[in-house]
């Protein structure tokens, strides 16, 4: 009789241990599931940020390469570089006007505000590609740079797919996409920056904004100041 009672006691204890083990295992599985979900979320966020950062670096490298060869100068009565807001180019620069890009940011957002776009010129390089001396600017008899008459620009436009793209254009045509998923692009000279940057320099600010597959918003900002050739 005592043996039977002792056996029932052991059996009851084993069931209790099993219940505790199952509970602990369930808690552990739940914690692991949450951790895995958080890890996937962090991975997705890191990948999205890395994508925007890579786009910003490539775009900035292209823009700086252009503007560092450009200059602050007067040519045929026009002053370069020329800045205009949200596609509203006027006067002798009206050819560069375009529909403004669609902005998603609202007042209070770090990337809220209009875009400021740029028109600039580059030195003339008459040597055909692949020949000796190519990429060497032409100079006149007084060793002054000879400037090309082509006007280049960087503008922000919204495509048919609703995505904003930064484009490089030549005489307002031949658009080349430099980067996508930008909320704003802002070019500033000494005056438009509130005299915060040196004369004959341009500050470039790129504001990226992109939603991932889960609808999470990611932002990235890049900024750089480039010194122009002073052609005046």
N, C-alpha and C positions, 0 to 999 in steps of 0.2 A: 504494500500500500504506500509506504514512504517512497519507494523507488518510482512508482507511478506519478506521485505528486512532484517528485524531483524532476522527472522527465518533462512533465507539463510545464514546469517552471522554466526549464531550459528552452523548451520550444517557444514559449511566450517571449522570452528574452531574445531569441533569434529573430522572431518576427519584428520585434521592436527595432533591433539593429538594422534589419532589412529596410524598414520604413525610413529610418534616419538616413541610411545610405542612399536610398532612392531620392529623398528630399535634397540631400547635399549634392547628389549628382545632377539633379534638375537645376539647382541653383548654379552649379558650375557650368552646365551647358548654356544656361541663359546668359551668364556673364561672358562666356566665350563668344556667343552669338553677337552680343552687344559690342564686344571688343573688335570682332571681325568686321562688323558693320562700320564702326568708327574708323578702323584702319582703311577700309575701302573708300570711305568718305574723304579721309585725309589724303589718300593716294590720288583720288579724282581731283581734289582741290589743288594738290601739288602739280599735277599734270597740266591743269588748266592755267595755273599761274606761270608755269614754265613755258607753255605755248605762247602766252601773251608776252612774256619777257623776251623770248627768242624773236618774235615778230617785231618788237620794239627795237631790239638791238640791230636787226637787219635793216629796218627802215631808217633808223637814225644814221647808220653807217652810210647808206646811200645818199641821204640828204646832206650830211656833212661833207661828203666827197664833192657834191655839186657846189654848195655854197662857199666852201673854202677856195674854190677856183673863181667864184663870182666876185663882184666888186660893188662898192658904193660909188656910183658915178652918174653923170648926166650924159644922155645920148639922144641926139635928135630932138632935143627939147623935153625929154622925159627923164625922170629921176628913178634910179634903181638902187636897191630893190624897192618894189612897190607892194604895199600891203592893202588888203581889202577884206571886209568881213562877210562871211556866209554867202559867198558867190556874188556879192553886189559890187562888181567892178564897173567903173564908170569912166567917162571921158575917153582919152586915148587908149585906155586899157579895157574898154567895154567888151572887146572880143573875148576876154577871159571870164565874162559873167556866166553864171550857170545857176540852176536851181539849188537852193541851199540844202545841205544834208539834213536829214531828220534827226533831231536830238531827243534822247530818251531821259536825260538827267533833268531833275527838277531843282528849284531853288533850295539851297541848303546842301546839295550834293557837291562833293569835291570837284567833280568834273562838269559842273553846270556852267553854261555860258556859251557865247557864240564862238565859231571858229574864225581864225584870222589867217588868211591865205597869202601866198607870196608869188610875185612875178620877178624874175631876175634874168640877167644875161650872162653869157660866158665868153671868154676870149676866143677869137677865131683861130682855128687850127686847120690850115689849108692842106696839110699833107694827107694823102689818102691813107686809110687803114692799112697797116702792115708795112709801111715804108719807113725808112730811117727818118727820125725826127718827129714821128707821129706823137701826138699828145703834148708837143711843145708849142706854146702859144705864138702866134704871129706878132711881130713888132714892126713899127714903122721906122723911118729913117732917123728918128730921134730916140729910138729904143723904147718907145711907148707901146703899150699893149694895143692891139687892134681888136675891137670888140665885135662879136658876131651880131647880126641884126635879128637873129631868132630870139624870141622871148620864151623862156621856160617858166613853168609854174608848178606849184604843188597845191592841189585842191582836194577838198573832201566832198565826196558825192555819195548818194544812196542808190544802190542798184535796184533792179526789179525784184530781187529777192529780199529787199529790206535791209540788206547789210551795208554798212558804211565802209567805203574804201578810200584810202589815200592814193591819189593818182599824180603821176608826173606827166605833164603835157608839154608839147612843143608848139608854139603859136596857137594855143588853145585846142590843138588836135593831137592825134597819135597818142591817146592815153595809155599809160603803162601803170598797172596796179602795183603799188609798193607795199601796202599792208591793208588788212581788213579788220573789222570789229573795233573801229575807233569811234569814240563819242565826240571828241574834239581834236583839232590840230590848231596850234597857236604859234604863229611866227611874230616875234617882236623885234623892233629896232630900238635904238636909244630913246627916241621920243615916245613910242607907244608903250614902252616898258616903264614909263615914268622916270626915265634917266637912271634906271637900275642896272643897265649893262653898258659896256664901253661903246663909244662912238665907232661907227663902221663895223659893228658886230650884229649878229642876229641870234636871238634866243629861240630855240626850238622846243616846244612842249607837245608831247603826244599823250593823249588820254585814251586808253583802251578800256572797252567795256564789252563783256561777253557772258552769255548765259550758257551753262553746261547742260548736259542731257537731262539733269534732274531739276532744271530751272533755277539753279543757284547762280547768283550774280558774282562775277569776278571782275576786278578792276586792276589796271596796272598803269603807272605813269612813268614817262621817261622825259628827261630834260637835258639840254646841252646848249652851250654858247659857242658859236663859231665866229672867228675873225674873218672879215672879208678883205679882199684886195681893195685898196682905196684908189679907185680910178679917176676921181675927180681932180 
